[in-house]
Amino acid sequence: EHPLFDSEAFNSLSHTAMRALLSIMRRKNGTNGTYEEPIECPYPAMNGNMSKATIAKAIRELSKKGFIEMARHGGLMKQTNLYVFSGDWINWKKQNASSEIKPHRFRK
């Protein structure tokens, strides 16, 4: 069984988010992916294929849908972002258009 790949959250991922997730998953060696040993950001491995802005958007989507969490925010001192795997994707549900709160529009 492959609950992650059969989940609604995985099936709703954009193509780039799916590629980013698979790139992060390829770095998992059995002991990393936890707060004790987080995984580095996939920028270096994917940089030839996608822009950094596209990868950053994919990472935000993965975080929003509960696949990964940021363990350390890089940037200062040229450190890389570190991520851990999250199981929150199990609880992710696609919102129906009828259940979303729509902004009120005033008529002139």
Secondary structure per residue as TSV (DSSP state, phi and psi in degrees):
chain	resnum	aa	ss	phi	psi
A	1	E	-	360.0	148.2
A	2	H	-	-133.2	75.9
A	3	P	H	-61.4	-34.5
A	4	L	H	-63.6	-46.9
A	5	F	H	-73.4	-21.1
A	6	D	H	-92.8	-2.5
A	7	S	S	-75.1	156.9
A	8	E	H	-65.1	-36.0
A	9	A	H	-64.6	-45.0
A	10	F	H	-65.5	-41.8
A	11	N	H	-70.2	-14.1
A	12	S	T	-95.5	-4.0
A	13	L	-	-66.5	145.4
A	14	S	-	-70.9	164.7
A	15	H	H	-59.0	-44.0
A	16	T	H	-69.1	-37.0
A	17	A	H	-66.0	-38.2
A	18	M	H	-64.0	-42.0
A	19	R	H	-64.4	-40.3
A	20	A	H	-65.4	-42.5
A	21	L	H	-62.0	-44.5
A	22	L	H	-65.0	-35.4
A	23	S	H	-65.1	-40.5
A	24	I	H	-68.9	-41.4
A	25	M	H	-63.6	-32.6
A	26	R	H	-65.3	-23.7
A	27	R	T	-82.0	-11.4
A	28	K	-	-72.0	129.0
A	29	N	-	-117.2	10.1
A	30	G	S	104.6	-28.5
A	31	T	S	-113.1	-18.8
A	32	N	-	-96.5	178.7
A	33	G	S	94.9	7.6
A	34	T	S	-116.1	173.2
A	35	Y	S	-65.5	-26.2
A	36	E	S	-70.7	-34.3
A	37	E	S	-143.4	80.1
A	38	P	-	-71.3	169.1
A	39	I	E	-103.2	139.6
A	40	E	E	-70.6	155.9
A	41	C	-	-58.5	144.6
A	42	P	S	-81.9	12.1
A	43	Y	H	-53.5	-51.0
A	44	P	H	-59.7	-39.7
A	45	A	H	-73.0	-30.0
A	46	M	H	-103.8	-5.5
A	47	N	T	-59.1	-31.6
A	48	G	T	-72.1	-20.8
A	49	N	T	-99.6	-30.8
A	50	M	S	-139.7	155.9
A	51	S	-	-73.5	161.2
A	52	K	H	-63.9	-34.2
A	53	A	H	-65.8	-39.1
A	54	T	H	-66.7	-41.8
A	55	I	H	-65.5	-41.8
A	56	A	H	-61.3	-39.5
A	57	K	H	-64.9	-40.6
A	58	A	H	-65.0	-40.5
A	59	I	H	-63.4	-41.5
A	60	R	H	-61.9	-40.2
A	61	E	H	-64.3	-43.2
A	62	L	H	-62.4	-38.7
A	63	S	H	-68.1	-44.1
A	64	K	H	-63.5	-35.4
A	65	K	T	-90.5	1.8
A	66	G	T	87.6	20.9
A	67	F	S	-87.1	-35.3
A	68	I	E	-138.1	160.5
A	69	E	E	-131.0	149.1
A	70	M	E	-82.2	124.6
A	71	A	E	-92.4	-33.8
A	72	R	E	-147.6	130.5
A	73	H	-	-87.6	118.4
A	74	G	-	-79.3	-159.2
A	75	G	-	112.6	-60.4
A	76	L	G	-73.7	140.8
A	77	M	G	59.4	25.7
A	78	K	G	55.9	36.9
A	79	Q	-	-86.2	153.6
A	80	T	-	-91.7	157.9
A	81	N	-	-69.9	145.1
A	82	L	E	-119.8	140.6
A	83	Y	E	-128.1	153.9
A	84	V	E	-125.1	154.0
A	85	F	E	-77.6	143.5
A	86	S	-	-123.6	149.0
A	87	G	S	-98.8	11.3
A	88	D	G	-68.4	-13.8
A	89	W	G	-60.3	-24.4
A	90	I	G	-61.6	-36.1
A	91	N	G	-91.2	-3.0
A	92	W	-	-72.4	132.5
A	93	K	-	-130.3	137.9
A	94	K	-	-70.9	130.7
A	95	Q	-	-80.4	136.6
A	96	N	-	-76.3	151.1
A	97	A	T	-61.4	-32.8
A	98	S	T	-73.5	-24.5
A	99	S	T	-89.8	-10.7
A	100	E	S	-74.6	146.9
A	101	I	-	-83.0	121.7
A	102	K	-	-100.0	142.4
A	103	P	-	-67.6	145.4
A	104	H	-	-78.2	132.3
A	105	R	-	-108.7	130.8
A	106	F	-	-89.1	139.7
A	107	R	-	-90.8	146.9
A	108	K	-	-86.6	360.0
